[in-house]
């Protein structure tokens, strides 16, 4: 079920956290899950949950894994560990810098030359405790990586996922979201234009960075909703997932040591293991079918979007975001890519 078809979320953030980390039992993929012959791209897969998801998929007999990473050296080091565990699989490391539109276009072009592509999981993301502008685009880095670059890569991969998956079987595009995307304050939601409003430097604290991370994941849910309206699920099924709170996923890699230590103390008693979190990747990308198109998967269930997305003002924000996103990517023929996978 699409999240947009559900009533707005009524749970508080604390209630959702309790459900996720105390009352929910992790569900592994069915033992019959077999990825033999399939090809999967996972971005940010040299560390954290991307790496653990790659490991799980290989254990489910994935034939071809493409690890999309910023550092080829670190990617190859991670790939060697997986090759030792799954010597029968083909494991490649491809360069992908989510701070560079050129790198994203080069990656998507390379993917278009594959003989087969079944699954793409856009897992790469960042959280900063300082305000940083990406010099190549002029945008704040969290919004750049978690929303803008993810949106560009998603759209560019859609035709390949449609054309290079087996006949009659839609490709699968899975975005990695966050519970924080359901509860962000999003104080600049009425800004017009919207995207440049994130690029205005402000006093930056740990709380500021956490809120910006949450907003970036709200933007991602808006992207999911829009793409699911435009894209035919018979061509590509698009959904998103929340893996749960997992300590040391890599998303906090830019945080000060003190913050990392504090997060560890808080997280360790309640957080999911990386293994259990990887089950959510399997749920969204493997277990769920066409019925999950436009769905935000969390706790092995479909959850509603941010409450503002059901309100008239929030819908205007989402439409403004989409129009500005398309304008940002005029250089990449995104409208042509969307037309190739559009609903009839």
DOZA-121680 format. One record per residue (C-alpha): residue number from 1; chain; residue in three letters; x, y, z. Coordinates in Angstrom, 2 decimals. Layout:
BEGIN
seq, mol, type, east, north, up
NUM, A, ALA, X, Y, Z;
...
***
This chain:
BEGIN
seq, mol, type, east, north, up
1, A, UNK, 0.00, 0.00, 0.00;
2, A, UNK, 1.16, 3.52, -0.76;
3, A, UNK, 1.80, 5.64, 2.31;
4, A, UNK, -0.27, 8.48, 0.81;
5, A, UNK, -3.36, 6.24, 1.03;
6, A, UNK, -2.99, 5.89, 4.81;
7, A, UNK, -4.36, 8.33, 7.39;
8, A, UNK, -1.80, 10.72, 8.90;
9, A, UNK, 0.49, 9.30, 11.56;
10, A, UNK, -1.04, 9.57, 15.04;
11, A, UNK, 1.88, 8.16, 17.05;
12, A, UNK, 4.25, 10.52, 18.84;
13, A, UNK, 7.96, 10.25, 18.18;
14, A, UNK, 8.44, 8.48, 21.50;
15, A, UNK, 5.66, 5.99, 20.76;
16, A, UNK, 7.19, 5.24, 17.39;
17, A, UNK, 10.61, 4.77, 18.99;
18, A, UNK, 9.20, 2.33, 21.57;
19, A, UNK, 7.43, 0.36, 18.85;
20, A, UNK, 10.57, 0.22, 16.74;
21, A, UNK, 13.09, -0.71, 19.40;
22, A, UNK, 11.23, -2.43, 22.19;
23, A, UNK, 8.06, -4.08, 20.92;
24, A, UNK, 8.92, -4.96, 17.31;
25, A, UNK, 10.55, -8.30, 16.56;
26, A, UNK, 12.92, -8.27, 13.55;
27, A, UNK, 11.73, -10.44, 10.67;
28, A, UNK, 14.35, -12.09, 8.45;
29, A, UNK, 13.55, -12.57, 4.77;
30, A, UNK, 11.77, -15.84, 3.94;
31, A, UNK, 14.18, -18.79, 3.74;
32, A, UNK, 13.07, -19.36, 0.14;
33, A, UNK, 14.43, -15.95, -0.95;
34, A, UNK, 16.85, -16.61, -3.80;
35, A, UNK, 18.64, -13.84, -5.71;
36, A, UNK, 20.45, -16.16, -8.11;
37, A, UNK, 21.08, -14.44, -11.43;
38, A, UNK, 20.17, -10.99, -10.11;
39, A, UNK, 22.20, -7.77, -10.09;
40, A, UNK, 21.94, -5.20, -7.32;
41, A, UNK, 23.44, -1.73, -6.80;
42, A, UNK, 23.87, -0.53, -3.22;
43, A, UNK, 25.24, 2.96, -2.67;
44, A, UNK, 27.38, 3.65, 0.37;
45, A, UNK, 27.96, -0.07, 0.80;
46, A, UNK, 31.55, -0.09, 2.03;
47, A, UNK, 30.47, 0.59, 5.63;
48, A, UNK, 27.55, 0.40, 8.03;
49, A, UNK, 24.14, -0.78, 6.96;
50, A, UNK, 24.94, -0.65, 3.26;
51, A, UNK, 27.73, -3.15, 3.85;
52, A, UNK, 25.54, -5.35, 6.04;
53, A, UNK, 22.75, -5.32, 3.46;
54, A, UNK, 25.26, -6.29, 0.78;
55, A, UNK, 26.42, -9.18, 2.95;
56, A, UNK, 22.84, -10.37, 3.52;
57, A, UNK, 21.98, -10.20, -0.18;
58, A, UNK, 25.07, -12.20, -1.07;
59, A, UNK, 24.05, -14.82, 1.49;
60, A, UNK, 20.74, -14.94, -0.37;
61, A, UNK, 22.76, -15.95, -3.45;
62, A, UNK, 22.92, -12.59, -5.22;
63, A, UNK, 24.94, -13.15, -8.39;
64, A, UNK, 26.23, -9.63, -9.07;
65, A, UNK, 26.78, -6.88, -6.50;
66, A, UNK, 27.83, -3.36, -7.44;
67, A, UNK, 29.17, -1.42, -4.48;
68, A, UNK, 28.81, 2.29, -5.25;
69, A, UNK, 31.29, 4.19, -3.08;
70, A, UNK, 33.11, 7.50, -2.88;
71, A, UNK, 36.51, 5.96, -2.12;
72, A, UNK, 37.57, 3.13, -4.41;
73, A, UNK, 40.31, 2.15, -1.97;
74, A, UNK, 37.89, 1.76, 0.93;
75, A, UNK, 35.37, 0.12, -1.34;
76, A, UNK, 37.85, -2.50, -2.51;
77, A, UNK, 38.87, -3.24, 1.09;
78, A, UNK, 35.21, -3.87, 1.97;
79, A, UNK, 34.64, -5.86, -1.21;
80, A, UNK, 37.54, -8.19, -0.38;
81, A, UNK, 35.81, -9.17, 2.86;
82, A, UNK, 32.64, -10.00, 0.97;
83, A, UNK, 34.50, -11.86, -1.79;
84, A, UNK, 36.03, -14.16, 0.81;
85, A, UNK, 32.59, -14.86, 2.25;
86, A, UNK, 30.85, -15.24, -1.12;
87, A, UNK, 33.49, -16.30, -3.67;
88, A, UNK, 30.88, -17.45, -6.18;
89, A, UNK, 29.43, -13.92, -6.61;
90, A, UNK, 30.66, -11.18, -8.90;
91, A, UNK, 31.41, -8.15, -6.72;
92, A, UNK, 32.40, -4.86, -8.34;
93, A, UNK, 33.32, -1.51, -6.81;
94, A, UNK, 32.22, 1.55, -8.75;
95, A, UNK, 33.08, 5.17, -8.08;
96, A, UNK, 30.17, 7.37, -6.96;
97, A, UNK, 30.58, 10.77, -5.34;
98, A, UNK, 27.19, 12.03, -4.14;
99, A, UNK, 28.60, 15.56, -3.90;
100, A, UNK, 29.21, 15.65, -7.66;
101, A, UNK, 26.52, 15.73, -10.35;
102, A, UNK, 29.13, 14.71, -12.92;
103, A, UNK, 30.00, 11.62, -10.89;
104, A, UNK, 26.32, 10.70, -10.53;
105, A, UNK, 25.75, 11.04, -14.28;
106, A, UNK, 28.84, 8.97, -15.06;
107, A, UNK, 27.68, 6.27, -12.66;
108, A, UNK, 24.18, 6.14, -14.13;
109, A, UNK, 25.59, 6.00, -17.66;
110, A, UNK, 27.80, 3.07, -16.67;
111, A, UNK, 24.83, 1.31, -15.10;
112, A, UNK, 22.95, 1.72, -18.35;
113, A, UNK, 25.49, -0.55, -20.04;
114, A, UNK, 24.80, -3.48, -17.69;
115, A, UNK, 23.24, -6.60, -19.16;
116, A, UNK, 20.91, -6.80, -16.17;
117, A, UNK, 19.85, -4.66, -13.23;
118, A, UNK, 17.16, -5.84, -10.83;
119, A, UNK, 17.57, -3.72, -7.69;
120, A, UNK, 19.03, -0.36, -6.72;
121, A, UNK, 19.20, 0.64, -3.06;
122, A, UNK, 20.10, 4.30, -2.53;
123, A, UNK, 21.62, 4.04, 0.92;
124, A, UNK, 24.31, 6.73, 0.92;
125, A, UNK, 23.64, 9.58, 3.33;
126, A, UNK, 25.34, 12.00, 5.70;
127, A, UNK, 24.67, 13.97, 8.88;
128, A, UNK, 26.87, 16.96, 9.76;
129, A, UNK, 27.32, 18.90, 12.97;
130, A, UNK, 28.58, 21.95, 11.09;
131, A, UNK, 27.10, 23.96, 8.25;
132, A, UNK, 28.87, 23.02, 5.03;
133, A, UNK, 28.27, 24.19, 1.47;
134, A, UNK, 29.07, 21.79, -1.36;
135, A, UNK, 31.37, 23.89, -3.58;
136, A, UNK, 30.39, 22.14, -6.81;
137, A, UNK, 26.67, 22.99, -6.51;
138, A, UNK, 26.41, 25.71, -3.87;
139, A, UNK, 23.98, 23.66, -1.76;
140, A, UNK, 24.18, 22.69, 1.90;
141, A, UNK, 25.72, 19.22, 2.12;
142, A, UNK, 23.03, 17.30, 4.02;
143, A, UNK, 20.28, 18.38, 1.63;
144, A, UNK, 22.69, 17.88, -1.27;
145, A, UNK, 23.49, 14.26, -0.50;
146, A, UNK, 20.35, 13.03, 1.22;
147, A, UNK, 17.87, 14.66, -1.14;
148, A, UNK, 19.17, 16.37, -4.29;
149, A, UNK, 21.85, 13.88, -5.32;
150, A, UNK, 19.68, 10.95, -4.30;
151, A, UNK, 16.83, 12.34, -6.41;
152, A, UNK, 19.08, 12.75, -9.45;
153, A, UNK, 20.51, 9.27, -9.17;
154, A, UNK, 17.07, 7.76, -8.63;
155, A, UNK, 15.62, 9.37, -11.74;
156, A, UNK, 18.64, 8.52, -13.91;
157, A, UNK, 18.51, 4.85, -12.89;
158, A, UNK, 14.79, 4.40, -13.59;
159, A, UNK, 15.04, 3.59, -17.34;
160, A, UNK, 17.81, 1.06, -16.69;
161, A, UNK, 15.81, -0.63, -13.94;
162, A, UNK, 12.90, -0.88, -16.35;
163, A, UNK, 14.84, -2.07, -19.41;
164, A, UNK, 17.41, -4.32, -17.75;
165, A, UNK, 15.12, -6.32, -15.45;
166, A, UNK, 13.57, -9.58, -16.71;
167, A, UNK, 10.48, -9.33, -18.90;
168, A, UNK, 7.34, -9.05, -16.81;
169, A, UNK, 9.28, -8.34, -13.62;
170, A, UNK, 9.59, -4.67, -12.59;
171, A, UNK, 12.90, -3.32, -11.40;
172, A, UNK, 13.12, -2.24, -7.78;
173, A, UNK, 14.25, 1.16, -6.52;
174, A, UNK, 14.49, 1.48, -2.73;
175, A, UNK, 15.35, 4.70, -0.90;
176, A, UNK, 16.66, 4.72, 2.65;
177, A, UNK, 14.67, 7.07, 4.86;
178, A, UNK, 14.46, 7.76, 8.59;
179, A, UNK, 11.89, 8.08, 11.36;
180, A, UNK, 13.20, 11.61, 11.79;
181, A, UNK, 11.66, 12.40, 8.42;
182, A, UNK, 8.23, 11.88, 9.97;
183, A, UNK, 8.75, 14.41, 12.75;
184, A, UNK, 10.92, 17.23, 11.38;
185, A, UNK, 9.78, 20.76, 12.20;
186, A, UNK, 10.60, 21.95, 8.66;
187, A, UNK, 10.32, 25.60, 9.66;
188, A, UNK, 11.23, 26.87, 6.18;
189, A, UNK, 8.51, 24.85, 4.44;
190, A, UNK, 6.82, 28.02, 3.12;
191, A, UNK, 10.02, 29.49, 1.65;
192, A, UNK, 9.78, 30.39, -2.02;
193, A, UNK, 12.09, 29.38, -3.56;
194, A, UNK, 12.53, 26.45, -1.21;
195, A, UNK, 15.81, 24.73, -2.06;
196, A, UNK, 17.98, 27.88, -1.79;
197, A, UNK, 16.55, 28.51, 1.68;
198, A, UNK, 18.57, 25.55, 2.95;
199, A, UNK, 21.77, 27.20, 1.71;
200, A, UNK, 21.56, 30.21, 4.01;
201, A, UNK, 24.14, 29.83, 6.75;
202, A, UNK, 22.75, 29.78, 10.26;
203, A, UNK, 24.00, 29.07, 13.76;
204, A, UNK, 24.68, 25.34, 13.71;
205, A, UNK, 24.37, 23.14, 16.77;
206, A, UNK, 23.99, 19.39, 17.22;
207, A, UNK, 20.22, 19.94, 17.34;
208, A, UNK, 20.36, 22.03, 14.17;
209, A, UNK, 22.19, 19.27, 12.34;
210, A, UNK, 19.74, 16.64, 13.60;
211, A, UNK, 16.78, 18.71, 12.45;
212, A, UNK, 18.37, 19.32, 9.05;
213, A, UNK, 18.97, 15.58, 8.70;
214, A, UNK, 15.31, 14.98, 9.57;
215, A, UNK, 14.13, 17.56, 7.04;
216, A, UNK, 16.31, 15.98, 4.34;
217, A, UNK, 14.49, 12.71, 4.99;
218, A, UNK, 11.12, 14.50, 4.82;
219, A, UNK, 12.17, 15.77, 1.40;
220, A, UNK, 13.00, 12.18, 0.47;
221, A, UNK, 9.47, 11.09, 1.40;
222, A, UNK, 8.11, 13.86, -0.83;
223, A, UNK, 10.29, 12.49, -3.62;
224, A, UNK, 8.99, 8.97, -3.02;
225, A, UNK, 5.39, 10.18, -3.15;
226, A, UNK, 5.92, 12.12, -6.38;
227, A, UNK, 7.86, 9.42, -8.18;
228, A, UNK, 5.30, 6.77, -7.23;
229, A, UNK, 2.58, 8.93, -8.79;
230, A, UNK, 4.51, 9.32, -12.04;
231, A, UNK, 6.21, 5.93, -12.47;
232, A, UNK, 4.31, 2.81, -13.53;
233, A, UNK, 4.89, 0.05, -10.95;
234, A, UNK, 4.84, -2.45, -13.80;
235, A, UNK, 8.07, -0.77, -14.92;
236, A, UNK, 9.76, 0.04, -11.59;
237, A, UNK, 8.50, -0.42, -8.03;
238, A, UNK, 9.67, 2.45, -5.82;
239, A, UNK, 9.55, 2.36, -2.04;
240, A, UNK, 11.54, 3.51, 0.98;
241, A, UNK, 12.62, 2.00, 4.26;
242, A, UNK, 13.60, 2.95, 7.81;
243, A, UNK, 16.18, 0.46, 9.12;
244, A, UNK, 15.76, 1.39, 12.77;
245, A, UNK, 18.24, 2.93, 15.17;
246, A, UNK, 21.60, 1.24, 14.73;
247, A, UNK, 24.73, 2.51, 16.40;
248, A, UNK, 27.81, 3.00, 14.22;
249, A, UNK, 26.07, 3.00, 10.84;
250, A, UNK, 28.50, 5.56, 9.44;
251, A, UNK, 25.92, 8.32, 9.09;
252, A, UNK, 27.44, 10.02, 12.17;
253, A, UNK, 30.98, 9.75, 10.82;
254, A, UNK, 31.32, 13.55, 10.66;
255, A, UNK, 30.23, 14.05, 14.28;
256, A, UNK, 32.69, 14.98, 17.07;
257, A, UNK, 34.02, 12.14, 19.21;
258, A, UNK, 31.97, 13.33, 22.19;
259, A, UNK, 28.73, 13.12, 20.21;
260, A, UNK, 29.62, 9.69, 18.89;
261, A, UNK, 30.30, 8.50, 22.44;
262, A, UNK, 27.01, 9.93, 23.70;
263, A, UNK, 25.08, 8.31, 20.86;
264, A, UNK, 26.76, 5.02, 21.65;
265, A, UNK, 25.81, 5.15, 25.32;
266, A, UNK, 22.20, 5.93, 24.45;
267, A, UNK, 21.92, 3.55, 21.52;
268, A, UNK, 23.61, 0.38, 22.66;
269, A, UNK, 20.93, -0.83, 25.10;
270, A, UNK, 18.11, -0.31, 22.60;
271, A, UNK, 19.50, -0.21, 19.09;
272, A, UNK, 19.02, -2.93, 16.52;
273, A, UNK, 21.98, -4.91, 15.41;
274, A, UNK, 23.20, -4.18, 11.92;
275, A, UNK, 22.08, -7.66, 10.96;
276, A, UNK, 18.53, -7.06, 12.12;
277, A, UNK, 18.46, -3.66, 10.42;
278, A, UNK, 19.55, -5.28, 7.15;
279, A, UNK, 16.35, -7.33, 7.28;
280, A, UNK, 14.45, -4.11, 6.57;
281, A, UNK, 16.49, -3.69, 3.39;
282, A, UNK, 15.46, -7.18, 2.36;
283, A, UNK, 11.83, -6.46, 3.27;
284, A, UNK, 11.59, -3.36, 1.07;
285, A, UNK, 13.82, -4.42, -1.82;
286, A, UNK, 13.10, -8.15, -2.00;
287, A, UNK, 10.00, -9.26, -0.11;
288, A, UNK, 7.62, -6.43, -1.00;
289, A, UNK, 6.16, -6.36, -4.49;
290, A, UNK, 4.06, -3.94, -6.53;
291, A, UNK, 1.78, -3.33, -3.55;
292, A, UNK, 4.63, -1.45, -1.83;
293, A, UNK, 4.89, 1.16, -4.60;
294, A, UNK, 4.97, 4.54, -2.87;
295, A, UNK, 5.20, 2.93, 0.55;
296, A, UNK, 7.46, 3.90, 3.45;
297, A, UNK, 8.36, 0.62, 5.15;
298, A, UNK, 9.19, 0.63, 8.85;
299, A, UNK, 8.92, -2.12, 11.47;
300, A, UNK, 7.91, -4.52, 8.68;
301, A, UNK, 4.79, -2.49, 7.98;
302, A, UNK, 3.81, 0.49, 5.82;
303, A, UNK, 3.73, 3.82, 7.66;
304, A, UNK, 2.13, 7.15, 6.72;
305, A, UNK, 4.16, 10.14, 5.60;
306, A, UNK, 4.94, 13.27, 7.62;
307, A, UNK, 1.58, 14.77, 8.74;
308, A, UNK, 2.23, 17.99, 6.80;
309, A, UNK, 2.16, 16.02, 3.54;
310, A, UNK, -1.58, 15.43, 4.01;
311, A, UNK, -2.33, 19.14, 4.46;
312, A, UNK, -2.99, 21.65, 1.70;
313, A, UNK, 0.01, 23.79, 2.67;
314, A, UNK, 2.27, 20.75, 2.83;
315, A, UNK, 1.14, 19.62, -0.62;
316, A, UNK, 2.07, 23.04, -1.97;
317, A, UNK, 5.50, 22.66, -0.38;
318, A, UNK, 5.94, 19.25, -2.01;
319, A, UNK, 4.90, 20.61, -5.41;
320, A, UNK, 7.28, 23.57, -5.07;
321, A, UNK, 10.07, 21.18, -4.13;
322, A, UNK, 9.37, 19.01, -7.17;
323, A, UNK, 9.31, 21.93, -9.58;
324, A, UNK, 12.59, 23.27, -8.20;
325, A, UNK, 14.12, 19.80, -8.33;
326, A, UNK, 13.27, 19.43, -12.00;
327, A, UNK, 14.71, 22.89, -12.65;
328, A, UNK, 17.92, 21.93, -10.81;
329, A, UNK, 18.37, 18.92, -13.11;
330, A, UNK, 17.57, 20.40, -16.54;
331, A, UNK, 21.12, 19.48, -17.59;
332, A, UNK, 20.35, 15.76, -17.18;
333, A, UNK, 17.16, 15.30, -19.26;
334, A, UNK, 15.26, 14.07, -16.21;
335, A, UNK, 11.90, 14.63, -17.90;
336, A, UNK, 12.91, 12.25, -20.67;
337, A, UNK, 13.99, 9.66, -18.11;
338, A, UNK, 10.67, 9.97, -16.29;
339, A, UNK, 8.70, 9.72, -19.53;
340, A, UNK, 10.41, 6.40, -20.27;
341, A, UNK, 8.89, 4.85, -17.14;
342, A, UNK, 5.68, 6.87, -16.88;
343, A, UNK, 2.23, 5.51, -16.23;
344, A, UNK, 0.14, 5.19, -19.40;
***
